[in-house]
């Protein structure tokens, strides 16, 4: 019969493990076992889970936010995959009550609540889900668990592209949308440069160029936003 903690964990995760030993390993802190059995703690699974988590989050951000440049994608991922965020999610899932921790360490205080412990445990659990259930299942679990925080983080102004920021500015100040137009194209088909303008109330506030229409519009929006804030 499965141990009570393993039954509870599977209910919290809403995943039934085929290999119960794998789940127990993911929940086992190094202090729980003697040195000779440390290979049965969550440390190896944490290593795997970290890679799986980064892959799933990176793939989702890349596909879901095409307007973000590489720098913002990296910054957004860093805001999602870090000790604080992982510990918070682990706590929300209820994993702190499911850990196997040695008595000596337990007596030191709030060991179950430590960020590093909770974050490591969550990554180990993800590694265990991947091994036991496969990539599609762990991907669904990760995106379902991280979905709210992903969109909350992505909605912050620091991640808004210039077109979005300009639209928010003109709507709040003037109650109107900016208007974009491509005014010129230069170069061969395989290597074009586009030139764009952005108009607000019929007046050109920004001009920009880029290797695509979108990049040209973003550049014009950036210029317009700077000009409007100075006016």
BALOBA-1460 file (C-alpha; in Angstrom, 3 decimals):
// residues 231
<rec num="1" residu="x" x="0.000" y="0.000" z="0.000"/>
<rec num="2" residu="x" x="1.346" y="3.423" z="-0.907"/>
<rec num="3" residu="x" x="2.558" y="5.600" z="1.949"/>
<rec num="4" residu="x" x="0.260" y="8.353" z="3.171"/>
<rec num="5" residu="x" x="2.583" y="11.125" z="2.000"/>
<rec num="6" residu="x" x="2.772" y="9.669" z="-1.501"/>
<rec num="7" residu="x" x="-1.013" y="9.374" z="-1.704"/>
<rec num="8" residu="x" x="-1.364" y="12.984" z="-0.540"/>
<rec num="9" residu="x" x="1.257" y="14.245" z="-2.990"/>
<rec num="10" residu="x" x="-0.402" y="12.567" z="-5.956"/>
<rec num="11" residu="x" x="-3.728" y="14.134" z="-5.008"/>
<rec num="12" residu="x" x="-2.098" y="17.547" z="-4.792"/>
<rec num="13" residu="x" x="-0.394" y="17.087" z="-8.151"/>
<rec num="14" residu="x" x="-3.426" y="15.361" z="-9.696"/>
<rec num="15" residu="x" x="-1.062" y="12.789" z="-11.163"/>
<rec num="16" residu="x" x="-0.967" y="9.074" z="-10.399"/>
<rec num="17" residu="x" x="2.572" y="7.731" z="-10.547"/>
<rec num="18" residu="x" x="3.323" y="4.339" z="-11.999"/>
<rec num="19" residu="x" x="6.623" y="4.258" z="-10.109"/>
<rec num="20" residu="x" x="5.920" y="5.251" z="-6.510"/>
<rec num="21" residu="x" x="9.599" y="4.941" z="-5.576"/>
<rec num="22" residu="x" x="10.415" y="7.666" z="-8.095"/>
<rec num="23" residu="x" x="7.990" y="10.067" z="-6.442"/>
<rec num="24" residu="x" x="9.335" y="9.247" z="-2.979"/>
<rec num="25" residu="x" x="12.861" y="9.944" z="-4.179"/>
<rec num="26" residu="x" x="11.736" y="13.347" z="-5.472"/>
<rec num="27" residu="x" x="10.421" y="14.208" z="-2.016"/>
<rec num="28" residu="x" x="13.425" y="12.972" z="-0.035"/>
<rec num="29" residu="x" x="15.838" y="15.541" z="1.393"/>
<rec num="30" residu="x" x="19.488" y="14.425" z="1.734"/>
<rec num="31" residu="x" x="19.206" y="14.622" z="5.527"/>
<rec num="32" residu="x" x="16.635" y="11.826" z="5.543"/>
<rec num="33" residu="x" x="19.041" y="9.083" z="4.423"/>
<rec num="34" residu="x" x="22.552" y="8.060" z="5.509"/>
<rec num="35" residu="x" x="25.478" y="9.023" z="3.288"/>
<rec num="36" residu="x" x="25.562" y="5.554" z="1.716"/>
<rec num="37" residu="x" x="22.084" y="6.075" z="0.255"/>
<rec num="38" residu="x" x="22.335" y="9.701" z="-0.889"/>
<rec num="39" residu="x" x="21.790" y="8.627" z="-4.498"/>
<rec num="40" residu="x" x="18.165" y="8.010" z="-3.499"/>
<rec num="41" residu="x" x="17.470" y="11.621" z="-2.565"/>
<rec num="42" residu="x" x="16.007" y="14.320" z="-4.796"/>
<rec num="43" residu="x" x="19.325" y="15.784" z="-5.930"/>
<rec num="44" residu="x" x="19.689" y="13.889" z="-9.234"/>
<rec num="45" residu="x" x="16.005" y="14.364" z="-10.077"/>
<rec num="46" residu="x" x="16.365" y="18.072" z="-9.309"/>
<rec num="47" residu="x" x="19.107" y="18.293" z="-11.947"/>
<rec num="48" residu="x" x="16.811" y="16.702" z="-14.526"/>
<rec num="49" residu="x" x="13.743" y="18.684" z="-13.485"/>
<rec num="50" residu="x" x="15.604" y="21.978" z="-13.787"/>
<rec num="51" residu="x" x="16.409" y="21.184" z="-17.435"/>
<rec num="52" residu="x" x="12.841" y="20.085" z="-18.195"/>
<rec num="53" residu="x" x="11.381" y="23.204" z="-16.572"/>
<rec num="54" residu="x" x="13.667" y="25.529" z="-18.509"/>
<rec num="55" residu="x" x="12.888" y="23.780" z="-21.783"/>
<rec num="56" residu="x" x="9.119" y="23.944" z="-21.326"/>
<rec num="57" residu="x" x="9.090" y="27.557" z="-20.118"/>
<rec num="58" residu="x" x="11.514" y="28.717" z="-22.817"/>
<rec num="59" residu="x" x="9.547" y="27.014" z="-25.586"/>
<rec num="60" residu="x" x="6.267" y="28.503" z="-24.342"/>
<rec num="61" residu="x" x="7.636" y="32.042" z="-24.013"/>
<rec num="62" residu="x" x="9.248" y="31.880" z="-27.456"/>
<rec num="63" residu="x" x="6.008" y="30.815" z="-29.138"/>
<rec num="64" residu="x" x="3.533" y="32.838" z="-27.062"/>
<rec num="65" residu="x" x="5.338" y="36.200" z="-27.073"/>
<rec num="66" residu="x" x="6.760" y="36.776" z="-30.580"/>
<rec num="67" residu="x" x="6.841" y="40.523" z="-29.875"/>
<rec num="68" residu="x" x="9.521" y="40.105" z="-27.187"/>
<rec num="69" residu="x" x="13.179" y="40.395" z="-28.149"/>
<rec num="70" residu="x" x="15.723" y="37.885" z="-26.813"/>
<rec num="71" residu="x" x="16.690" y="40.103" z="-23.891"/>
<rec num="72" residu="x" x="13.137" y="40.417" z="-22.597"/>
<rec num="73" residu="x" x="12.484" y="36.707" z="-23.096"/>
<rec num="74" residu="x" x="15.559" y="35.901" z="-21.005"/>
<rec num="75" residu="x" x="14.532" y="38.383" z="-18.317"/>
<rec num="76" residu="x" x="10.983" y="37.049" z="-18.208"/>
<rec num="77" residu="x" x="12.230" y="33.472" z="-17.898"/>
<rec num="78" residu="x" x="14.561" y="34.508" z="-15.079"/>
<rec num="79" residu="x" x="11.594" y="36.046" z="-13.257"/>
<rec num="80" residu="x" x="9.728" y="32.746" z="-13.551"/>
<rec num="81" residu="x" x="12.476" y="30.200" z="-12.902"/>
<rec num="82" residu="x" x="14.208" y="31.270" z="-9.708"/>
<rec num="83" residu="x" x="14.376" y="30.174" z="-6.088"/>
<rec num="84" residu="x" x="11.721" y="32.609" z="-4.867"/>
<rec num="85" residu="x" x="9.172" y="31.755" z="-7.530"/>
<rec num="86" residu="x" x="9.746" y="27.995" z="-7.340"/>
<rec num="87" residu="x" x="9.438" y="28.049" z="-3.554"/>
<rec num="88" residu="x" x="6.189" y="29.999" z="-3.770"/>
<rec num="89" residu="x" x="4.677" y="27.568" z="-6.265"/>
<rec num="90" residu="x" x="5.843" y="24.573" z="-4.235"/>
<rec num="91" residu="x" x="4.215" y="26.098" z="-1.170"/>
<rec num="92" residu="x" x="0.976" y="26.748" z="-3.058"/>
<rec num="93" residu="x" x="0.948" y="23.139" z="-4.232"/>
<rec num="94" residu="x" x="1.346" y="21.981" z="-0.632"/>
<rec num="95" residu="x" x="4.625" y="20.147" z="-1.155"/>
<rec num="96" residu="x" x="6.157" y="21.398" z="2.094"/>
<rec num="97" residu="x" x="4.050" y="18.917" z="4.052"/>
<rec num="98" residu="x" x="5.037" y="16.026" z="1.800"/>
<rec num="99" residu="x" x="8.822" y="16.125" z="2.196"/>
<rec num="100" residu="x" x="10.891" y="13.434" z="3.863"/>
<rec num="101" residu="x" x="13.410" y="15.280" z="6.060"/>
<rec num="102" residu="x" x="15.786" y="13.970" z="8.731"/>
<rec num="103" residu="x" x="14.793" y="14.537" z="12.349"/>
<rec num="104" residu="x" x="17.979" y="16.420" z="13.192"/>
<rec num="105" residu="x" x="17.402" y="18.906" z="10.393"/>
<rec num="106" residu="x" x="13.694" y="19.117" z="11.190"/>
<rec num="107" residu="x" x="14.509" y="20.192" z="14.726"/>
<rec num="108" residu="x" x="16.577" y="23.118" z="13.466"/>
<rec num="109" residu="x" x="13.417" y="25.012" z="12.640"/>
<rec num="110" residu="x" x="11.468" y="25.914" z="9.542"/>
<rec num="111" residu="x" x="13.488" y="23.685" z="7.217"/>
<rec num="112" residu="x" x="10.422" y="22.682" z="5.209"/>
<rec num="113" residu="x" x="9.738" y="26.331" z="4.481"/>
<rec num="114" residu="x" x="13.230" y="27.209" z="3.224"/>
<rec num="115" residu="x" x="13.211" y="28.505" z="-0.334"/>
<rec num="116" residu="x" x="16.066" y="26.315" z="-1.479"/>
<rec num="117" residu="x" x="14.450" y="23.146" z="-0.142"/>
<rec num="118" residu="x" x="11.040" y="23.849" z="-1.648"/>
<rec num="119" residu="x" x="12.440" y="24.969" z="-4.989"/>
<rec num="120" residu="x" x="14.722" y="21.958" z="-5.255"/>
<rec num="121" residu="x" x="11.876" y="19.641" z="-4.331"/>
<rec num="122" residu="x" x="9.600" y="21.096" z="-6.997"/>
<rec num="123" residu="x" x="12.260" y="20.653" z="-9.675"/>
<rec num="124" residu="x" x="12.822" y="17.080" z="-8.509"/>
<rec num="125" residu="x" x="9.108" y="16.374" z="-8.725"/>
<rec num="126" residu="x" x="9.086" y="17.719" z="-12.275"/>
<rec num="127" residu="x" x="11.975" y="15.412" z="-13.102"/>
<rec num="128" residu="x" x="10.048" y="12.494" z="-11.626"/>
<rec num="129" residu="x" x="6.903" y="13.352" z="-13.585"/>
<rec num="130" residu="x" x="8.977" y="13.511" z="-16.767"/>
<rec num="131" residu="x" x="10.510" y="10.076" z="-16.193"/>
<rec num="132" residu="x" x="7.275" y="8.466" z="-15.056"/>
<rec num="133" residu="x" x="4.729" y="10.110" z="-17.361"/>
<rec num="134" residu="x" x="6.691" y="11.587" z="-20.276"/>
<rec num="135" residu="x" x="7.201" y="15.060" z="-21.723"/>
<rec num="136" residu="x" x="3.560" y="15.812" z="-22.767"/>
<rec num="137" residu="x" x="2.290" y="15.239" z="-19.227"/>
<rec num="138" residu="x" x="5.012" y="17.225" z="-17.463"/>
<rec num="139" residu="x" x="4.603" y="20.022" z="-20.017"/>
<rec num="140" residu="x" x="0.871" y="20.193" z="-19.329"/>
<rec num="141" residu="x" x="1.541" y="20.217" z="-15.584"/>
<rec num="142" residu="x" x="4.166" y="22.969" z="-15.788"/>
<rec num="143" residu="x" x="2.124" y="25.261" z="-18.019"/>
<rec num="144" residu="x" x="-0.999" y="24.697" z="-15.936"/>
<rec num="145" residu="x" x="0.899" y="25.474" z="-12.742"/>
<rec num="146" residu="x" x="2.855" y="28.458" z="-14.059"/>
<rec num="147" residu="x" x="0.173" y="29.927" z="-16.350"/>
<rec num="148" residu="x" x="-1.082" y="32.677" z="-14.049"/>
<rec num="149" residu="x" x="2.356" y="33.866" z="-13.002"/>
<rec num="150" residu="x" x="3.597" y="33.788" z="-16.620"/>
<rec num="151" residu="x" x="0.904" y="36.175" z="-17.802"/>
<rec num="152" residu="x" x="1.123" y="38.294" z="-14.657"/>
<rec num="153" residu="x" x="4.854" y="38.786" z="-15.207"/>
<rec num="154" residu="x" x="4.499" y="39.310" z="-18.971"/>
<rec num="155" residu="x" x="1.868" y="42.016" z="-18.458"/>
<rec num="156" residu="x" x="4.297" y="44.256" z="-16.594"/>
<rec num="157" residu="x" x="5.229" y="47.427" z="-18.433"/>
<rec num="158" residu="x" x="8.912" y="46.490" z="-18.613"/>
<rec num="159" residu="x" x="7.994" y="43.659" z="-20.976"/>
<rec num="160" residu="x" x="5.593" y="45.608" z="-23.160"/>
<rec num="161" residu="x" x="6.839" y="46.274" z="-26.677"/>
<rec num="162" residu="x" x="6.929" y="49.877" z="-27.895"/>
<rec num="163" residu="x" x="3.753" y="49.546" z="-29.997"/>
<rec num="164" residu="x" x="1.830" y="48.318" z="-26.961"/>
<rec num="165" residu="x" x="3.328" y="51.019" z="-24.749"/>
<rec num="166" residu="x" x="2.513" y="53.738" z="-27.285"/>
<rec num="167" residu="x" x="-1.062" y="52.523" z="-27.656"/>
<rec num="168" residu="x" x="-1.543" y="52.498" z="-23.889"/>
<rec num="169" residu="x" x="-0.140" y="56.039" z="-23.709"/>
<rec num="170" residu="x" x="-2.328" y="57.494" z="-26.493"/>
<rec num="171" residu="x" x="-5.455" y="55.774" z="-25.201"/>
<rec num="172" residu="x" x="-4.949" y="57.039" z="-21.667"/>
<rec num="173" residu="x" x="-3.981" y="60.597" z="-22.685"/>
<rec num="174" residu="x" x="-5.990" y="61.154" z="-25.868"/>
<rec num="175" residu="x" x="-8.482" y="58.332" z="-26.127"/>
<rec num="176" residu="x" x="-7.272" y="57.372" z="-29.616"/>
<rec num="177" residu="x" x="-5.172" y="54.702" z="-31.329"/>
<rec num="178" residu="x" x="-1.928" y="55.497" z="-33.148"/>
<rec num="179" residu="x" x="-1.902" y="54.862" z="-36.902"/>
<rec num="180" residu="x" x="0.983" y="53.145" z="-38.698"/>
<rec num="181" residu="x" x="1.933" y="53.236" z="-42.361"/>
<rec num="182" residu="x" x="4.796" y="51.803" z="-44.383"/>
<rec num="183" residu="x" x="6.105" y="54.660" z="-46.488"/>
<rec num="184" residu="x" x="8.948" y="52.962" z="-48.369"/>
<rec num="185" residu="x" x="10.754" y="49.702" z="-49.086"/>
<rec num="186" residu="x" x="14.322" y="49.370" z="-50.310"/>
<rec num="187" residu="x" x="16.586" y="46.522" z="-51.329"/>
<rec num="188" residu="x" x="16.135" y="43.128" z="-53.014"/>
<rec num="189" residu="x" x="13.294" y="40.780" z="-52.072"/>
<rec num="190" residu="x" x="15.523" y="38.631" z="-49.861"/>
<rec num="191" residu="x" x="17.058" y="41.599" z="-48.039"/>
<rec num="192" residu="x" x="14.508" y="44.399" z="-47.804"/>
<rec num="193" residu="x" x="14.527" y="47.384" z="-45.498"/>
<rec num="194" residu="x" x="11.158" y="48.851" z="-44.538"/>
<rec num="195" residu="x" x="10.443" y="52.430" z="-43.473"/>
<rec num="196" residu="x" x="7.456" y="53.246" z="-41.267"/>
<rec num="197" residu="x" x="5.746" y="56.250" z="-39.760"/>
<rec num="198" residu="x" x="3.341" y="56.472" z="-36.871"/>
<rec num="199" residu="x" x="0.677" y="59.179" z="-36.834"/>
<rec num="200" residu="x" x="-1.333" y="60.493" z="-33.920"/>
<rec num="201" residu="x" x="-4.233" y="62.758" z="-34.770"/>
<rec num="202" residu="x" x="-2.849" y="62.998" z="-38.301"/>
<rec num="203" residu="x" x="0.598" y="64.181" z="-37.190"/>
<rec num="204" residu="x" x="3.745" y="62.107" z="-37.697"/>
<rec num="205" residu="x" x="5.340" y="61.549" z="-34.299"/>
<rec num="206" residu="x" x="7.831" y="58.849" z="-35.137"/>
<rec num="207" residu="x" x="9.755" y="57.274" z="-37.995"/>
<rec num="208" residu="x" x="11.656" y="54.019" z="-38.047"/>
<rec num="209" residu="x" x="13.207" y="51.392" z="-40.244"/>
<rec num="210" residu="x" x="13.791" y="47.672" z="-39.982"/>
<rec num="211" residu="x" x="14.253" y="44.394" z="-41.797"/>
<rec num="212" residu="x" x="10.516" y="43.703" z="-41.480"/>
<rec num="213" residu="x" x="7.397" y="45.853" z="-41.383"/>
<rec num="214" residu="x" x="6.931" y="44.943" z="-37.730"/>
<rec num="215" residu="x" x="10.445" y="46.017" z="-36.773"/>
<rec num="216" residu="x" x="10.031" y="49.285" z="-38.662"/>
<rec num="217" residu="x" x="6.763" y="49.996" z="-36.858"/>
<rec num="218" residu="x" x="8.332" y="49.156" z="-33.487"/>
<rec num="219" residu="x" x="11.177" y="51.581" z="-34.198"/>
<rec num="220" residu="x" x="8.729" y="54.328" z="-35.162"/>
<rec num="221" residu="x" x="6.685" y="53.658" z="-32.026"/>
<rec num="222" residu="x" x="9.805" y="53.926" z="-29.859"/>
<rec num="223" residu="x" x="10.633" y="57.325" z="-31.355"/>
<rec num="224" residu="x" x="7.060" y="58.539" z="-31.000"/>
<rec num="225" residu="x" x="6.811" y="57.446" z="-27.393"/>
<rec num="226" residu="x" x="9.988" y="59.344" z="-26.515"/>
<rec num="227" residu="x" x="8.761" y="62.452" z="-28.332"/>
<rec num="228" residu="x" x="5.339" y="62.384" z="-26.675"/>
<rec num="229" residu="x" x="6.775" y="62.043" z="-23.199"/>
<rec num="230" residu="x" x="8.963" y="65.088" z="-23.809"/>
<rec num="231" residu="x" x="6.174" y="67.232" z="-25.225"/>
